[in-house]
Amino acid sequence: MMEKQPQNRYSTFTEIKDAIGKHDFIEMDISQKDKDIYQAFTNLAYEVLLSFADEQKFNYETGVFITKLEKVLQDNLFEDVIQKNEEVINSIVTGSYHYKSGTEIHCYIVKDFLDWFKKSTSQSRKLILTNIISKLSTIVVIESESEAPF
């Protein structure tokens, strides 16, 4: 509906209703702007997360994800860069992991992503979060060595 070119906009409410109810995500047209926002956030999360400890555990709840990212932004309101990278990772990962603290995650990247995510439909939010998890699940799991019983 917000396309600049009128010929690219929906012309009837029926088309809008069909688009909202559309479950054919494979054929879904994703704008370059949407990809840029998504990739800016997920590429940083991927860079910061070094490995999982023992197993991969993720947060699949979009509401919890939003709440945690809002808290990250609130806690860094007067900063340009997130002070604790693990707070961003904790919005997605629920298990133990190892991370890189030296990588800068700019607040505006998290804010842009969160604003975009919150404007998405609930189905799209689930799809986005699932894609983030799919990306991060490619990161290696390092199992801790069990202690000898003697």
ChimeraX attribute file (.defattr): number of C-alpha atoms within 10 A of each C-alpha:
attribute: neighborCount
match mode: 1-to-1
recipient: residues
	/A:1	10
	/A:2	8
	/A:3	9
	/A:4	8
	/A:5	8
	/A:6	10
	/A:7	8
	/A:8	10
	/A:9	13
	/A:10	14
	/A:11	11
	/A:12	8
	/A:13	9
	/A:14	10
	/A:15	12
	/A:16	14
	/A:17	10
	/A:18	10
	/A:19	13
	/A:20	11
	/A:21	10
	/A:22	12
	/A:23	12
	/A:24	8
	/A:25	11
	/A:26	6
	/A:27	8
	/A:28	10
	/A:29	7
	/A:30	9
	/A:31	8
	/A:32	9
	/A:33	9
	/A:34	12
	/A:35	10
	/A:36	12
	/A:37	19
	/A:38	21
	/A:39	16
	/A:40	15
	/A:41	21
	/A:42	20
	/A:43	13
	/A:44	19
	/A:45	23
	/A:46	19
	/A:47	14
	/A:48	21
	/A:49	20
	/A:50	17
	/A:51	22
	/A:52	21
	/A:53	16
	/A:54	15
	/A:55	15
	/A:56	20
	/A:57	16
	/A:58	20
	/A:59	17
	/A:60	16
	/A:61	14
	/A:62	20
	/A:63	13
	/A:64	13
	/A:65	19
	/A:66	18
	/A:67	12
	/A:68	18
	/A:69	21
	/A:70	18
	/A:71	14
	/A:72	23
	/A:73	20
	/A:74	11
	/A:75	14
	/A:76	15
	/A:77	12
	/A:78	10
	/A:79	13
	/A:80	12
	/A:81	18
	/A:82	23
	/A:83	18
	/A:84	15
	/A:85	21
	/A:86	19
	/A:87	17
	/A:88	24
	/A:89	20
	/A:90	18
	/A:91	22
	/A:92	24
	/A:93	22
	/A:94	13
	/A:95	14
	/A:96	15
	/A:97	20
	/A:98	14
	/A:99	18
	/A:100	14
	/A:101	13
	/A:102	10
	/A:103	14
	/A:104	15
	/A:105	22
	/A:106	15
	/A:107	19
	/A:108	15
	/A:109	19
	/A:110	24
	/A:111	17
	/A:112	14
	/A:113	21
	/A:114	21
	/A:115	14
	/A:116	14
	/A:117	21
	/A:118	14
	/A:119	11
	/A:120	13
	/A:121	11
	/A:122	13
	/A:123	13
	/A:124	15
	/A:125	20
	/A:126	17
	/A:127	14
	/A:128	16
	/A:129	19
	/A:130	17
	/A:131	14
	/A:132	20
	/A:133	19
	/A:134	12
	/A:135	14
	/A:136	23
	/A:137	17
	/A:138	11
	/A:139	15
	/A:140	15
	/A:141	17
	/A:142	15
	/A:143	11
	/A:144	9
	/A:145	7
	/A:146	6
	/A:147	6
	/A:148	5
	/A:149	4
	/A:150	3
